[in-house]
Amino acid sequence: MRALSLSPMAVLPELQRQGIGSALVQRGMEASRQQGHRVIVAVGHANF
């Protein structure tokens, strides 16, 4: 099974709460799926 880890995921504090982290995760997941990865793990803040 092909798998990929998106980590570490982080956004500078002064740039947080602007959707940047969500956009990074979404784009990373899209690219990973296109490359055939079926398991994707994102590592970052637990509340995110």
C-alpha positions in Angstrom: 0.0 0.0 0.0 1.4 3.4 -1.0 1.4 5.9 1.9 2.7 9.4 2.5 3.2 11.7 5.4 2.6 15.5 5.2 4.7 16.7 8.0 5.7 18.8 9.7 2.7 21.1 9.0 3.0 24.6 10.4 2.1 28.2 9.7 3.9 31.2 11.3 1.8 32.5 14.2 1.3 35.9 12.5 -0.1 34.2 9.4 -2.4 31.8 11.2 -6.3 31.9 11.0 -6.2 32.9 7.3 -6.9 29.4 5.8 -3.2 28.9 4.8 -2.8 25.6 6.8 -6.1 24.2 5.5 -5.1 25.1 1.9 -1.7 23.4 2.4 -3.3 20.2 3.7 -5.9 20.1 1.0 -3.4 20.7 -1.8 -1.0 18.2 -0.3 -3.8 15.6 -0.2 -4.9 16.3 -3.8 -1.3 15.9 -5.1 -0.8 12.8 -3.0 -4.0 11.1 -4.4 -3.0 12.0 -7.9 0.3 10.3 -7.3 -1.4 7.1 -6.2 -1.0 7.4 -2.4 -4.0 5.8 -0.7 -2.9 6.6 2.9 -2.1 10.2 3.8 -1.0 11.3 7.3 -0.8 15.0 8.2 1.2 15.8 11.4 0.5 19.1 13.2 -1.4 20.8 16.0 -4.0 18.4 17.4 -6.9 21.0 17.3 -6.3 21.7 13.7 
